[in-house]
Amino acid sequence: MASALPKLALLRDSFPDRPAFGTAVSEAILGRVADGEQAATLRLHRPGAELALSKQDAAAPGFDAAVAAGRAAGFEPVLRLAGGRAAAFHEQTIALAMATPEPDAARTTRDRFVSIAGAVAETLRSLGVDARVGEVPGEYCPGAWSVNARGAVKLAGIGQRLVSGAAHVGGVIVVGGSGRLRELLVPVYDALGLEWDPATVGSVEDEVGPVGLDAVEEVLLARLARDWELVPARLDPDVLALAGELEATRMAGAR
């Protein structure tokens, strides 16, 4: 019997050594979904060390200093697709990027936030975390749809970008290595002139002990499979070619 769930192509390709290219891949997929050339697609991948900066950050007087702080800490600065202020990925995080065709994307923005933030929170609760949806006062890259632990520390951020005909939902789950993120974001936020509380940086493993990326991914995919028929897929050569053209536009700051 055919599944009644909507289909969602699942890509697992990661580009940890080319952070800007990885972001460009998601941008290329979004464009193709908007043009009707590609079905709804989810990338679930493992980034390298990346400082994700927004358009707001790029307009700030301290942007160049923030870029320099990122590079000094070993994090490649990248202009992100979605999200309000600076965030970061590294090898102990899991990133997701979902592009879906949306004839009226603005009208359904909240529905997508509810769906993805809720799925991430349920995933983390299944692993023993007291996970809740909502902004923690003083968190980095603050957002109403962050996923936190105990109302005290941020574990995941969720952002959206809307284009004509499609929407992109992006997120990152911090599985481990919260201290490394904290050390990076202190000088970055100082450079950008933004107030925040470094104590709000958390991770899944801070809450429940060693878990590992594989376990979190497995539970998250099982949760998403309740809403979507996940169809394993491969990156289209046209997507890779377009991402190659877009990569330079996603690099933040001159070397």
C-alpha angles and dihedrals in degrees: 000000000000118000116257090208121101114258121250120188109226120213122185099181114133130192104192093160094050107045095168090050091051090055090046090054090057090047091051091049091050091053093049092048090051090051092050092246095116135034125237107303137193124198112198106182147152115244130205124229104312135162105210111207128186135218088259090055091048090056093051120104090235096053096110091049090050090051090050091049090052094051092045088057092048096256118129111227114233133176105240129221097226140011137073110252142003119315133160143221130199141165093289095056133085120218128201129192119182123186118189133175109251122178090192103022097168093056093055099041094110092048091058093047090050092048099048099035089047092050092050092048092049090049092054093045088054087058092052100265120137088232123180135173115242146078120288112218109255097015123149115255090010119216139161090234098052115127114231140178119241090342086283113086133033116239102168139017126208126196138169139213121193126203131171106290099003148049133216122209114192130184146162129210116204105217097170142341099067091155091059091053091048092052090051099044097049095070092035093055091043089055092049092048093237125146118224142140115252089201088073092070109104143158138209091249091052087061104041108011128246112359109146133215095270093059094048092048092049093053093043093052091048089052093048090048088068089067103029140035098238111215116192109232142173128234112267114239088232090058091051091049093050091046089054089056092047098044096090091053090058095054111104118219132348121286 
